[in-house]
Amino acid sequence: MLEHALHAQGVTISLPNGGEILRDSSLSVAWGEVVALVGPSGSGKSTLARMLYDNDGLRRQGFTTDWKKLEFDDSTLGLVPQNGATFDHLDVRGNLALALSAAGDANANANIEYWLSAVGLPQEWAKRGRDVTTLSGGQNQRLAIGRALASSRPFLFLDEPSVGLDPKAVSGLSSLLRKTISGEKRAALVVTHDAEFAASVADRIILLDAANCQMRQLQVANADELRGAMQLVKTPQRLGHGKKKSRVRLGALFQPFTTLGMVFGSLLTSLRTKKKLSVFWKVAQQSILRPAFFYALVSALIGYTVLFVMSKVGGAGVRIEAVLEQVAGSYAIALAPPLSAMLFAATSAGATSAWLGGIMLTKQDVALRAIGVDLNGYLRVPAWLTLSFGYLISSTIFLFGLIAGGWVLCWQYNIEQPLSLLTSDLLDPHPSRSHNLRRMVLLIVLYSGGLASSAIAWGLSLKSTADSVTRAMTSNVVYSTIWVVMLELLTAMVLLPL
């Protein structure tokens, strides 16, 4: 372990527009010490801390970060982001159990109750599930703090941990942190604008004076003195980061291949652990269970309509039976892959992409890494496997929905043995038409992996605003549709006879 939890010298951070947050500044946190980083809103406190746990993401957003010396081991960092970032695919018990499991706690079940009690939450939540989405802001915050402490990470970073807590809870949090940090020789860096909390919890208080792009240590005796010192610091006036214009980018077409490589690189390791079963279930609900009836209904309506139109093509004097015998089940084989793929991209894959986008926006991904959970094995691989399997099921539902719609039309016209007629190209195709079936199977396999890869690539892309989640979901549908059109044309030209 390093001599200090954190020792940084010559830190410089600049905004995407060139404005400076810090210039040649230094910061250190010793083991057994709580350091509070204070300053006005917008001064760059959270950005400075993010340099430690998400420097790559910060740079991708256009920030510039540099330092002369940085002694810090990110594997020691436990994190409580703003607003808690509790894992919404797990209940209260699951959030703590995941942290304890990642820490290798042999008494995880017993310690869940301990940490619930330590942060002032009901112990009975350890026995009966409690959905985190039903918690108040203060309860979510306390759960996130308990989760970070339970992870046994020696260096804790807490971003505005007192937000949403009443004075009694703030006092309890301060006592808990001081007891844990000093008693277990951990360390903590606390970003806060709450003078009362900072004065009660910190061994040292560092003021980020963004007007002068410097950090300086404050010598204050109480919260009132700290509050006065903070009021003397001007809130910086900075230009916005600017918005990127949305446009179709050729390079974005190949994002799914990167995801595919990550998935196969972590596949075997991921299958050895049971911790990601909740992710399988969450994605299965979104991609398979909820939309199944919708797929069946839409495909049946399309199947009926397509055959109805075809039955009228022959015109007067042409028997409808002759037309349907000629078409047989070829309409279902031709339409099932592209229509099911585009519908799946807009619904099942879109819902999963939005859920993953919410994880990125609320920093749940960072919180997962901060308790020692591998994002690939825990999130990316199970989501990809479930989405791929979900499309195989959905396309099958769509295929038989098209046939069911055709059966209704045949029943309406009293055509004998309609199922035998409509499934002949599927179950016993004539040699001259077997290429259609092979093409359908190939496309469904390609769409299975491709749609899953695209949804996860866009879902786990960097998110800074709620609008970016929507844009990513829309981009997933757009680029998935482009791939479907390209593959439909390519396979038609290569595999179908002229």
Secondary structure as GFF3:
##gff-version 3
##sequence-region A 1 498
A	DSSP	beta_strand	4	14	.	.	.	ID=ss1
A	DSSP	beta_strand	20	30	.	.	.	ID=ss2
A	DSSP	beta_strand	34	38	.	.	.	ID=ss3
A	DSSP	alpha_helix	45	53	.	.	.	ID=ss4
A	DSSP	alpha_helix	55	60	.	.	.	ID=ss5
A	DSSP	beta_strand	64	66	.	.	.	ID=ss6
A	DSSP	beta_strand	69	71	.	.	.	ID=ss7
A	DSSP	three_ten_helix	74	76	.	.	.	ID=ss8
A	DSSP	beta_strand	77	80	.	.	.	ID=ss9
A	DSSP	alpha_helix	92	102	.	.	.	ID=ss10
A	DSSP	alpha_helix	108	118	.	.	.	ID=ss11
A	DSSP	three_ten_helix	123	126	.	.	.	ID=ss12
A	DSSP	three_ten_helix	132	134	.	.	.	ID=ss13
A	DSSP	alpha_helix	137	150	.	.	.	ID=ss14
A	DSSP	beta_strand	155	159	.	.	.	ID=ss15
A	DSSP	alpha_helix	167	184	.	.	.	ID=ss16
A	DSSP	beta_strand	187	191	.	.	.	ID=ss17
A	DSSP	alpha_helix	195	201	.	.	.	ID=ss18
A	DSSP	beta_strand	204	209	.	.	.	ID=ss19
A	DSSP	beta_strand	214	218	.	.	.	ID=ss20
A	DSSP	alpha_helix	223	231	.	.	.	ID=ss21
A	DSSP	three_ten_helix	250	254	.	.	.	ID=ss22
A	DSSP	alpha_helix	255	270	.	.	.	ID=ss23
A	DSSP	alpha_helix	277	284	.	.	.	ID=ss24
A	DSSP	pi_helix	285	289	.	.	.	ID=ss25
A	DSSP	alpha_helix	292	311	.	.	.	ID=ss26
A	DSSP	alpha_helix	320	327	.	.	.	ID=ss27
A	DSSP	alpha_helix	330	346	.	.	.	ID=ss28
A	DSSP	alpha_helix	348	361	.	.	.	ID=ss29
A	DSSP	alpha_helix	364	370	.	.	.	ID=ss30
A	DSSP	alpha_helix	375	375	.	.	.	ID=ss31
A	DSSP	pi_helix	376	380	.	.	.	ID=ss32
A	DSSP	alpha_helix	381	412	.	.	.	ID=ss33
A	DSSP	alpha_helix	418	422	.	.	.	ID=ss34
A	DSSP	alpha_helix	424	427	.	.	.	ID=ss35
A	DSSP	three_ten_helix	431	433	.	.	.	ID=ss36
A	DSSP	alpha_helix	434	459	.	.	.	ID=ss37
A	DSSP	alpha_helix	466	495	.	.	.	ID=ss38
###
